[in-house]
Amino acid sequence: MTHLPVQLCDEQIQQFQADGCLILEKFLDLAVVDRIDARLDPLFATQFETGVYPDEWHGRPGLNQPTATRQMCGMWRCDRTVASLSLSAEVARLNATLMGWDGARLATDSCWIKPPGAPEVLFHRNNTAFACINPASVATCWIALSDSTPSAAPLEVAPGSHQWRCSDQFKFLHAPKEDYRQPLWRAAAAAGVKQPELLAVEIPAGGCVFLHGDLWHGSGRNKTTDQMRRSFAITTLPADAQFQPPGIEPGYIFSRYRRMGETVMDESFFPILWTRSGDRTAMIVEYCHDALANA
Ligand SMILES: O=C(O)CCC(=O)C(=O)O
């Protein structure tokens, strides 16, 4: 089955600019969804196809509470089937087109599996985790691998909040003790927004939502007893992004990959996936196929 390139119309691009998000009810073919989804449980069982461990890992079945949210980041280096989607030129092209960039490089990929009873994910903005990069500006394509239903902890977004003048601090996102929407209320108050709109992203498996890096988002408790909410997110930077000089901003996981004394972003860790002029980091071809290659 081929993936047809998505043609974004002007209206969709304008909607993304105004809302900071754009939903596509249909994006990935279910065969691709199944192929990626099938890799997640082995990864959480420490079966890393390439032998490389992920950058970040929460929720290990058997060790953590069975209800704990399972999240992993930097998965493309652990598994080449996962990489075939994370490194696809098509997702990068769409992220870049919506953001008005000439090209995109991978920042990170991550999966979010919320079993029945899984707790909330604190509201946050993705750009906050990229403060050590210039520009600290990302776009995320969040893909539903299972139907995202109202009671199974759908992703929640605050449309328009990417334009608020407010600050955010990097925090641990899982199972917050405070109201998981509290950072959103604080940011809205700082921006003078009295009643921020909240949108629950309800999409079928294979649908996606594109998120501007400054958009506030989070998710509630999985209130179902039988629905495992599964999703996969691909986050990109502009192709010409660089590191800030050392010490300027907190580094989180990304500054591990800074070359000493340089601000250049190494393409082995932040590969260029798509540019208007057709650039793509050469090693990708050797490493994996492109799951959306016909696009
Ligand atoms: O899927 C979720 O519940 C949270 C996802 C998220 O915060 C993200 O992809 O940035």
The ligand as an SDF file (V2000), in Angstrom:
LIG
                    3D

 10  9  0  0  0  0  0  0  0  0999 V2000
    0.4440   11.6960   24.4140 O   0  0  0  0  0  0  0  0  0  0  0  0
    0.4340   12.3730   25.4490 C   0  0  0  0  0  0  0  0  0  0  0  0
   -0.3370   12.1300   26.3630 O   0  0  0  0  0  0  0  0  0  0  0  0
    1.3740   13.5220   25.5950 C   0  0  0  0  0  0  0  0  0  0  0  0
    2.1420   13.7540   24.3280 C   0  0  0  0  0  0  0  0  0  0  0  0
    3.0440   14.9180   24.3700 C   0  0  0  0  0  0  0  0  0  0  0  0
    3.0830   15.6490   25.3160 O   0  0  0  0  0  0  0  0  0  0  0  0
    3.8960   15.1970   23.2070 C   0  0  0  0  0  0  0  0  0  0  0  0
    3.9170   14.3990   22.2470 O   0  0  0  0  0  0  0  0  0  0  0  0
    4.5700   16.2390   23.2300 O   0  0  0  0  0  0  0  0  0  0  0  0
  1  2  2  0
  2  3  1  0
  2  4  1  0
  4  5  1  0
  5  6  1  0
  6  7  2  0
  6  8  1  0
  8  9  2  0
  8 10  1  0
M  END
$$$$
